[in-house]
Each structure stands twice: as structure tokens, then as C-alpha cells.
Amino acid sequence: MTQQFETFESSPLSSADRVADVAPVNIAQRFEYLIANTPAIIYSSVPSGDFKMTFVSENAARVLGYDPKEMVEDPNFWFDHIHPDDAPDIFSSLAMLFVEGERTYEYRFLTKDERYLWMHDSLRLIRDENNNPVEVIGSLTNITERKLMEEALQRTGEEQRNLIDKLKQAQEQLLQSEKMASIGQLAAGVAHEINNPVGFVSSNMKSLQTYVDQLLDVIVRQEALLSDDSLSEGLREQARQLSAGADLAYLKGDVVDLITESLDGLKRVKDIVQSLKDFSHVGESDWQMVDIRKGLESTITIANNELKYKTVIERQYGDLPLIRGLASQLNQVFMNLLVNAAHSIAERGTIRIRTECKDDWVYIQVEDTGCGIPPENLSRIFEPFFTTKPVGSGTGLGLSLSYGIVQKHGGRIEVQSEIGVGTRFTVCLPATQIKEKIRQDAG
């Protein structure tokens, strides 16, 4: 065969002379050789029924592992070896071959050793002089390597997109964390600034209370002296007129009430300041022993403006041990849960806070009587940026950050909700933690 090709190529005659001088059998052999050694599998099939193959080139054995004779003898060979997921699209569009005359497909084809190779199939319909379809000629090319490269590139693209999304989420979380840190620093600064005037006003009010008590005592003693019969009636009447003109009886009762209310108001301001300091824990970086009840109370005080107009807070505190953690971050979790609970209540409702310790776990439940969460949203509420609030009303990061904080503490958050009844979030924190675990989480 090689010598014949060399003779053919080295002939000095023109191409027309060379073809005319070569025996037909040699031309047929050359075509068979070319067809058998092209990268593509050349085949022909009948243009009806199951497109039974009538010819398959020898390189099918090299590419697919099948003997061409085996492929020709089985009337359903082509259909039976196309991947089940790819076959419907091919079969549904084959009729267009008779309209267009040509079709191309890419599909997976089962090999002899039970592998699927990606094949590019080009089909061409052959018609006779009367325009009747007589044969389909096809070429199958193995494109598996190309497909694998495309899939690898697609995976790389998806990984890059996922990485970009994660970076965006991390950036948003960082911004949120910085925002919370700034708020904490602001709260601590405000608390410090308020503490000074509150301190001296409170001290002054206590001194004033002492002075008023002394003055009232003097007035009482003077009234007792003025009732002495040895004094002239004119002097006693003058004293009675002075007392009546000053409404002394009313002043004695009201001045005490005013001072009591003022001292109570100062105490409330002082409690709020202390709550701000407890809530913020500015500069806290080390894990410490945390009082959950104290954290809840300081958070309720800070969030009071969100809560007082529409909710009643019911407390059911159990005995809890101190747990190791970052108080400011846990308070941020409580704040998110309380504010979300308040926002879920349209007019008036109740928020119940329960705590208990059981089986070395501390449980903090925040339950509301709000609108509830739709079932389709329950599985997504901890996703970053997912929110059911109107645009501009929420970032969708509150519960996501809370989820991360609780996980960092070795715990978990559970949620149960029913539309029109309410929602219950349960924060589960380990009462005892392994120091090594805490060290890793803190890092």
C-alpha cells in the first residue's frame, strides 16, 4: 500500500493522466485507506426507521472499540448507544434532516469498555435524481478532550464567581462588623460623657434632698411653736396667712415627690449608661466569662425604643452558669433577635424570653407573637443578604452574622415558625467548652 502511494505521488504525468492510468482497484484501496485513517469515523445509514448503519469505517475499532461489522449488523446500534440524557433531543429533531439536508449533534456515545465519549456528529442527507432520500452520510469525531476542557473552564469560571461572591460577602460582613464596632465605640463614648453630668447631678440631688428634709423639719417645728397659746393671736394668724399664701401643705408633699421622681429618673439614666457600657464591651478581644442574663437585660434596655411601643416583654429566666465567650458579640445576636421579633409584630404583641441550662447546654429562646415566617423562607433566613423586608429597610446580614457568631461560640441557632402565630429562635450555647476549641475559634 505504501509503495503504491509513493508511485502515485512520484509520477511526472498530470493528475488527469495519473488517475486514468491507475487501476480502479487501486483507487478503491486508497479511499479505504484514507477513510480508515481519518480522525473521524465515517458511516452511512438508511434514512428511515432506526437509521440502521450500512457502513462504518475501520477506525471505529480504534476510537470506540467496536468491530464495524458488529455496528452494521445491529439495526438499533446507533440509537442504543447514545446516552439516555442526550437521546431525546436528537430524536426529536431528526425530522429536520429531511428539510435542511444537514444536521450536527454533540452527544455522549457508549464505548466497548463501558465509557461515554463525547462525539461530534455531522449528518448529510443524500437524495437521488428524483429527490428521494436514499442514504445518510455521517462523520463522528471524538471531542471528549475539548468537552473536558470546556467543563474545566466552566468549573473554573464558577469557582471564580463563587470566590468573588464570597469576597463580596466577606467585605459586607467586615463593613457590618466595623459599623457595629463604631456603634459600640460611640455608645461607650456617649456613656462616658453622660456619666459625668449624671454623677454630679445625682450627687447634688441627694444633697438637695437632705437640705429639703432639714427645711421641712424646721417648718414643722416652727408650726408647732406657732401653735403655742402663749403667742399672740395676731402673730399666729400672720403665720397661718404666710403658710396659706405659700401653699405650704402642698409644697411639702410635692417637693418630696419631685425629688423622688428626679432621683428615679437619674437612676434610669445611670442604668441606661451602664447598659450601653455592658452592651458595647469596646476593646474586648479575649474570651471571658459571660453572664447571659446580664447581657439580655442590657440589650433590652438599649433596644427599648424598638420594643416599648408595641411589645410586652415576658421574662422566664432559669439558673444559668457563666459561659466563655465574647459578650459584645453575643449581645449583638440578642439585639438582632429582639429587633426582628419587634418588627414582626404589626400592632401589639408579646416577646417571651426563656433561658435554661440542660445537659451542659445553655438555651436562650426569643419567641414572638408576630406574623411568622413562610416555610419557603425558613431554609434561607441565615443566608447573607437574604431579607423579606422592603428595599432599604434591611441588609439581610443580621441573622447571617448572628449565625456566624453562634457558630464561633461552638453553638447553633434553631428556628420554628408558623404563619399568623409567631416565631421562636433558640440559641444553643455549650455550657462547657474545651479551651483548645475556644483558642482555635478565637483565632
ZIJOGI-V789771 format. One record per residue. N is the residue number from 0. RES is the residue in three letters. PHI is phi in radians with two decimals (NA if undefined). PSI is psi in degrees with one decimal (NA if undefined). BURIAL is # if it has 16 or more other C-alpha atoms within 10 Angstrom, else .. Layout:
n;res;phi;psi;burial
N;RES;PHI;PSI;BURIAL
N;RES;PHI;PSI;BURIAL
This chain:
n;res;phi;psi;burial
0;MET;NA;-41.4;.
1;THR;-1.14;-42.3;.
2;GLN;-1.11;-39.4;.
3;GLN;-1.06;-40.7;.
4;PHE;-1.15;-41.1;.
5;GLU;-1.11;-42.8;.
6;THR;-1.09;-42.3;.
7;PHE;-1.08;-44.2;#
8;GLU;-1.34;-26.9;.
9;SER;-1.60;-0.2;.
10;SER;-1.20;133.4;.
11;PRO;-1.39;-5.0;.
12;LEU;-1.28;164.8;.
13;SER;-1.19;162.9;.
14;SER;-1.07;-38.2;.
15;ALA;-1.14;-41.1;.
16;ASP;-1.14;-39.3;.
17;ARG;-1.14;-45.4;.
18;VAL;-1.07;-39.2;.
19;ALA;-1.18;-30.6;.
20;ASP;-1.49;-12.9;.
21;VAL;-1.57;137.1;.
22;ALA;-1.14;143.2;.
23;PRO;-0.94;-35.6;.
24;VAL;-1.12;-35.2;.
25;ASN;-1.20;-38.8;.
26;ILE;-1.08;-44.0;.
27;ALA;-1.06;-40.9;.
28;GLN;-1.12;-39.7;.
29;ARG;-1.13;-43.2;#
30;PHE;-1.09;-41.0;.
31;GLU;-1.08;-40.7;.
32;TYR;-1.12;-45.9;.
33;LEU;-1.08;-45.7;.
34;ILE;-1.12;-39.1;#
35;ALA;-1.24;-22.7;#
36;ASN;-1.99;10.0;.
37;THR;-1.37;154.2;.
38;PRO;-1.07;-30.7;#
39;ALA;-1.53;146.9;#
40;ILE;-1.49;119.9;#
41;ILE;-1.65;133.5;#
42;TYR;-2.54;164.3;#
43;SER;-2.34;153.5;#
44;SER;-2.60;164.5;#
45;VAL;-1.36;143.7;#
46;PRO;-1.52;44.3;#
47;SER;-2.81;170.4;.
48;GLY;1.04;-126.1;.
49;ASP;-1.65;17.4;.
50;PHE;0.93;51.9;#
51;LYS;-1.02;132.3;#
52;MET;-1.27;136.8;#
53;THR;-1.95;-15.6;#
54;PHE;-2.71;138.8;#
55;VAL;-2.41;131.6;#
56;SER;-1.21;156.3;#
57;GLU;-1.11;-26.0;#
58;ASN;-1.19;-4.2;#
59;ALA;-1.04;-33.8;#
60;ALA;-1.14;-37.6;#
61;ARG;-1.31;-38.5;.
62;VAL;-1.48;-46.8;#
63;LEU;-1.85;-17.6;#
64;GLY;1.57;-0.3;.
65;TYR;-1.70;145.9;#
66;ASP;-1.27;128.6;#
67;PRO;-0.91;-35.4;#
68;LYS;-1.06;-40.5;.
69;GLU;-1.07;-38.3;.
70;MET;-1.26;-32.7;#
71;VAL;-1.35;-35.3;#
72;GLU;-1.28;-28.7;.
73;ASP;-1.51;113.9;.
74;PRO;-1.15;-22.1;#
75;ASN;-1.89;16.3;.
76;PHE;-1.00;-49.0;#
77;TRP;-1.09;-50.5;#
78;PHE;-1.11;-38.5;#
79;ASP;-1.26;-15.3;.
80;HIS;-1.92;1.9;.
81;ILE;-1.41;141.1;#
82;HIS;-0.99;134.2;#
83;PRO;-0.97;-31.1;.
84;ASP;-1.32;-23.0;.
85;ASP;-1.66;-24.4;.
86;ALA;-1.06;-43.3;#
87;PRO;-1.01;-41.2;.
88;ASP;-1.13;-35.0;.
89;ILE;-1.23;-50.6;#
90;PHE;-1.09;-36.0;.
91;SER;-1.25;-17.6;.
92;SER;-2.01;1.0;.
93;LEU;-1.09;-28.7;.
94;ALA;-1.06;-26.6;.
95;MET;-1.18;-18.1;.
96;LEU;-1.06;-35.6;#
97;PHE;-1.36;-13.8;#
98;VAL;-1.66;-46.3;.
99;GLU;-1.57;-27.2;.
100;GLY;1.54;-18.9;.
101;GLU;-2.48;147.0;#
102;ARG;-2.59;150.2;#
103;THR;-2.26;142.2;.
104;TYR;-2.38;155.1;.
105;GLU;-2.22;122.1;#
106;TYR;-2.68;168.6;#
107;ARG;-1.65;136.0;#
108;PHE;-2.16;133.9;#
109;LEU;-1.34;128.8;#
110;THR;-1.60;173.9;#
111;LYS;-1.06;-36.0;.
112;ASP;-1.62;27.1;.
113;GLU;1.14;34.2;.
114;ARG;-1.94;158.0;.
115;TYR;-1.86;125.5;#
116;LEU;-1.89;142.3;#
117;TRP;-1.37;127.5;#
118;MET;-2.13;142.2;#
119;HIS;-1.77;119.5;#
120;ASP;-2.01;118.4;#
121;SER;-1.89;119.5;#
122;LEU;-1.94;140.8;#
123;ARG;-2.35;131.1;#
124;LEU;-1.53;128.6;#
125;ILE;-1.79;131.0;#
126;ARG;-2.05;155.4;.
127;ASP;-1.50;-173.8;.
128;GLU;-1.14;-18.0;.
129;ASN;-1.68;11.6;.
130;ASN;1.18;22.5;.
131;ASN;-1.58;134.8;.
132;PRO;-1.15;128.8;#
133;VAL;-2.09;-24.5;.
134;GLU;-2.84;152.8;#
135;VAL;-2.05;124.5;#
136;ILE;-1.81;134.0;#
137;GLY;-2.38;158.2;#
138;SER;-2.34;126.1;#
139;LEU;-1.84;122.5;#
140;THR;-2.08;133.1;#
141;ASN;-1.29;113.8;#
142;ILE;-2.03;22.9;#
143;THR;-1.03;-43.4;#
144;GLU;-1.09;-41.0;.
145;ARG;-1.11;-42.7;.
146;LYS;-1.10;-41.3;.
147;LEU;-1.10;-39.5;.
148;MET;-1.14;-40.9;.
149;GLU;-1.10;-43.2;.
150;GLU;-1.12;-40.6;.
151;ALA;-1.10;-42.3;.
152;LEU;-1.14;-39.0;.
153;GLN;-1.13;-42.5;.
154;ARG;-1.09;-41.7;.
155;THR;-1.08;-42.8;.
156;GLY;-1.08;-42.9;.
157;GLU;-1.14;-40.4;.
158;GLU;-1.10;-39.7;.
159;GLN;-1.13;-42.6;.
160;ARG;-1.11;-41.7;.
161;ASN;-1.10;-40.2;.
162;LEU;-1.13;-41.9;.
163;ILE;-1.09;-42.5;.
164;ASP;-1.08;-42.5;.
165;LYS;-1.14;-38.3;.
166;LEU;-1.13;-40.8;.
167;LYS;-1.09;-43.5;.
168;GLN;-1.10;-42.3;.
169;ALA;-1.10;-40.0;.
170;GLN;-1.12;-44.2;.
171;GLU;-1.10;-41.5;#
172;GLN;-1.15;-37.9;#
173;LEU;-1.12;-44.6;.
174;LEU;-1.07;-40.9;.
175;GLN;-1.13;-41.8;#
176;SER;-1.11;-42.4;.
177;GLU;-1.12;-38.2;.
178;LYS;-1.09;-45.3;.
179;MET;-1.13;-37.8;#
180;ALA;-1.12;-40.7;#
181;SER;-1.12;-42.3;.
182;ILE;-1.08;-41.0;.
183;GLY;-1.09;-43.5;#
184;GLN;-1.14;-40.6;#
185;LEU;-1.08;-44.6;.
186;ALA;-1.07;-42.8;#
187;ALA;-1.14;-39.4;#
188;GLY;-1.13;-44.5;.
189;VAL;-1.08;-43.1;.
190;ALA;-1.03;-42.1;#
191;HIS;-1.14;-43.7;.
192;GLU;-1.16;-38.3;.
193;ILE;-1.25;-34.0;.
194;ASN;-1.00;-40.3;#
195;ASN;-1.10;-56.3;.
196;PRO;-1.14;-36.6;.
197;VAL;-1.06;-38.3;#
198;GLY;-1.09;-49.3;.
199;PHE;-1.35;-30.0;.
200;VAL;-1.15;-42.0;.
201;SER;-1.09;-41.6;#
202;SER;-1.12;-43.1;.
203;ASN;-1.11;-39.8;.
204;MET;-1.13;-37.1;#
205;LYS;-1.18;-39.7;#
206;SER;-1.12;-43.0;.
207;LEU;-1.06;-39.3;.
208;GLN;-1.08;-40.1;#
209;THR;-1.12;-44.6;.
210;TYR;-1.12;-43.0;.
211;VAL;-1.11;-40.5;#
212;ASP;-1.06;-40.9;.
213;GLN;-1.16;-42.7;.
214;LEU;-1.10;-43.1;.
215;LEU;-1.09;-37.4;#
216;ASP;-1.13;-40.7;.
217;VAL;-1.10;-42.4;.
218;ILE;-1.10;-42.8;.
219;VAL;-1.09;-42.2;.
220;ARG;-1.17;-39.9;.
221;GLN;-1.11;-39.8;.
222;GLU;-1.11;-35.7;.
223;ALA;-1.16;-40.2;.
224;LEU;-1.19;-38.8;.
225;LEU;-1.19;-18.7;#
226;SER;-1.43;-1.2;.
227;ASP;-1.16;129.9;.
228;ASP;-1.17;-18.0;.
229;SER;-1.25;-18.8;.
230;LEU;-1.39;152.9;.
231;SER;-1.23;151.2;.
232;GLU;-1.11;-32.8;.
233;GLY;-1.14;-40.8;.
234;LEU;-1.17;-41.0;.
235;ARG;-1.14;-39.3;#
236;GLU;-1.16;-36.5;.
237;GLN;-1.12;-41.1;.
238;ALA;-1.15;-40.0;#
239;ARG;-1.13;-37.3;.
240;GLN;-1.17;-40.2;.
241;LEU;-1.09;-43.3;.
242;SER;-1.13;-41.1;.
243;ALA;-1.20;-39.9;.
244;GLY;-1.12;-35.4;.
245;ALA;-1.53;-2.2;.
246;ASP;0.88;52.3;.
247;LEU;-1.06;-36.2;.
248;ALA;-1.10;-41.5;.
249;TYR;-1.21;-42.4;.
250;LEU;-1.08;-39.4;.
251;LYS;-1.06;-40.4;#
252;GLY;-1.34;-40.7;.
253;ASP;-1.28;-36.5;.
254;VAL;-1.13;-34.5;.
255;VAL;-1.16;-42.8;.
256;ASP;-1.10;-42.8;.
257;LEU;-1.07;-44.3;.
258;ILE;-1.16;-40.3;#
259;THR;-1.10;-46.1;.
260;GLU;-1.12;-39.3;.
261;SER;-1.12;-43.4;#
262;LEU;-1.13;-36.2;#
263;ASP;-1.16;-42.3;.
264;GLY;-1.09;-41.6;.
265;LEU;-1.10;-38.1;#
266;LYS;-1.12;-40.0;.
267;ARG;-1.12;-42.6;.
268;VAL;-1.06;-43.3;#
269;LYS;-1.08;-39.7;#
270;ASP;-1.14;-39.9;.
271;ILE;-1.12;-42.9;#
272;VAL;-1.05;-44.7;#
273;GLN;-1.13;-36.9;#
274;SER;-1.13;-39.7;#
275;LEU;-1.03;-44.5;#
276;LYS;-1.16;-41.7;#
277;ASP;-1.17;-37.8;#
278;PHE;-1.22;-41.6;#
279;SER;-1.35;-43.6;#
280;HIS;0.80;50.3;#
281;VAL;-1.05;137.4;#
282;GLY;1.47;-1.9;.
283;GLU;-1.24;120.8;.
284;SER;-2.28;-18.0;.
285;ASP;-1.75;147.3;.
286;TRP;-1.24;133.6;.
287;GLN;-2.31;172.9;.
288;MET;-1.38;124.1;.
289;VAL;-1.95;135.3;#
290;ASP;-1.65;105.1;.
291;ILE;-1.08;-42.6;#
292;ARG;-1.09;-43.7;#
293;LYS;-1.08;-40.7;.
294;GLY;-1.11;-41.8;#
295;LEU;-1.09;-43.5;#
296;GLU;-1.17;-42.4;#
297;SER;-1.13;-36.1;#
298;THR;-1.20;-41.1;#
299;ILE;-1.05;-40.4;#
300;THR;-1.12;-44.4;#
301;ILE;-1.17;-38.2;#
302;ALA;-1.56;10.6;#
303;ASN;-1.02;-34.1;.
304;ASN;-1.14;-30.0;.
305;GLU;-1.40;-21.9;#
306;LEU;-1.78;-36.7;#
307;LYS;-1.18;-26.7;.
308;TYR;-1.43;-19.8;.
309;LYS;-2.33;-5.3;#
310;THR;-2.27;153.8;#
311;VAL;-1.95;127.0;.
312;ILE;-1.60;120.8;#
313;GLU;-1.88;124.3;.
314;ARG;-1.86;129.7;.
315;GLN;-2.30;80.2;.
316;TYR;-1.56;128.2;.
317;GLY;-1.67;174.0;.
318;ASP;-1.30;121.8;.
319;LEU;-2.12;143.5;#
320;PRO;-1.40;161.4;#
321;LEU;-1.22;141.7;.
322;ILE;-2.11;156.0;#
323;ARG;-1.41;132.9;#
324;GLY;3.10;-171.6;#
325;LEU;-1.89;107.0;#
326;ALA;-1.04;-42.4;#
327;SER;-1.11;-37.0;#
328;GLN;-1.25;-40.2;#
329;LEU;-1.14;-37.7;#
330;ASN;-1.10;-34.1;#
331;GLN;-1.11;-37.9;#
332;VAL;-1.09;-47.7;#
333;PHE;-1.08;-39.5;#
334;MET;-1.07;-46.8;#
335;ASN;-1.04;-44.4;#
336;LEU;-1.16;-41.9;#
337;LEU;-1.19;-44.3;#
338;VAL;-1.16;-41.8;#
339;ASN;-1.07;-40.4;#
340;ALA;-1.09;-43.0;#
341;ALA;-1.13;-40.5;#
342;HIS;-1.18;-23.8;#
343;SER;-1.38;-11.0;#
344;ILE;-1.69;122.7;#
345;ALA;-1.28;-49.4;.
346;GLU;-2.15;-78.2;.
347;ARG;-2.22;142.4;.
348;GLY;-2.87;-170.8;#
349;THR;-2.21;140.4;#
350;ILE;-2.05;120.0;#
351;ARG;-1.84;130.8;#
352;ILE;-2.01;118.6;#
353;ARG;-2.11;141.5;#
354;THR;-2.34;145.5;#
355;GLU;-2.77;159.6;#
356;CYS;-2.09;126.1;#
357;LYS;-2.60;130.9;.
358;ASP;0.92;46.6;.
359;ASP;1.14;22.5;.
360;TRP;-2.22;141.0;#
361;VAL;-1.77;128.5;#
362;TYR;-2.00;127.8;#
363;ILE;-2.10;113.9;#
364;GLN;-1.86;132.6;#
365;VAL;-2.12;108.6;#
366;GLU;-2.07;133.7;#
367;ASP;-2.11;165.7;#
368;THR;-1.89;41.2;#
369;GLY;-1.53;-156.3;#
370;CYS;-1.35;-17.9;#
371;GLY;1.51;167.7;#
372;ILE;-1.99;129.2;#
373;PRO;-1.02;144.3;.
374;PRO;-0.98;-36.1;.
375;GLU;-1.21;-16.2;.
376;ASN;-1.70;-14.9;.
377;LEU;-1.03;-37.7;.
378;SER;-1.37;-5.6;.
379;ARG;-2.03;-4.5;.
380;ILE;-1.14;-21.3;#
381;PHE;-1.64;2.8;#
382;GLU;-1.27;139.6;.
383;PRO;-1.04;137.0;#
384;PHE;1.28;1.8;#
385;PHE;-1.49;124.6;#
386;THR;-2.60;148.1;#
387;THR;-1.79;2.3;.
388;LYS;-1.37;158.2;.
389;PRO;-1.05;156.3;.
390;VAL;-0.99;131.0;.
391;GLY;1.58;-7.5;.
392;SER;-1.74;-11.1;.
393;GLY;-2.89;147.4;.
394;THR;-1.53;-18.6;#
395;GLY;1.36;14.8;#
396;LEU;-1.84;-15.4;#
397;GLY;-0.98;-55.2;#
398;LEU;-1.26;-31.8;#
399;SER;-1.11;-46.1;#
400;LEU;-1.12;-39.7;#
401;SER;-1.08;-42.4;#
402;TYR;-1.04;-44.6;#
403;GLY;-1.14;-39.8;#
404;ILE;-1.12;-44.8;#
405;VAL;-1.14;-40.9;#
406;GLN;-1.07;-40.2;.
407;LYS;-1.04;-30.5;#
408;HIS;-1.54;9.8;#
409;GLY;1.36;17.7;#
410;GLY;-2.03;-160.0;#
411;ARG;-2.69;160.3;#
412;ILE;-2.08;130.9;#
413;GLU;-2.00;150.1;.
414;VAL;-2.41;138.6;#
415;GLN;-2.32;138.3;.
416;SER;-2.64;151.0;#
417;GLU;-2.46;128.4;.
418;ILE;-1.01;129.9;.
419;GLY;1.40;-6.6;.
420;VAL;-1.93;-47.9;.
421;GLY;2.53;-176.6;#
422;THR;-2.36;143.4;#
423;ARG;-2.22;119.2;#
424;PHE;-1.75;135.6;#
425;THR;-2.14;117.6;#
426;VAL;-1.65;123.0;#
427;CYS;-1.94;118.8;#
428;LEU;-2.16;138.9;#
429;PRO;-1.19;130.8;#
430;ALA;-1.27;-30.4;#
431;THR;-2.15;133.1;.
432;GLN;-2.24;143.9;.
433;ILE;-1.31;132.4;.
434;LYS;-1.03;-39.4;.
435;GLU;-1.09;-40.4;.
436;LYS;-1.08;-43.0;.
437;ILE;-1.13;-40.1;#
438;ARG;-1.11;-40.8;.
439;GLN;-1.18;-44.0;.
440;ASP;-1.13;-40.3;.
441;ALA;-1.14;-31.2;.
442;GLY;-1.30;NA;.
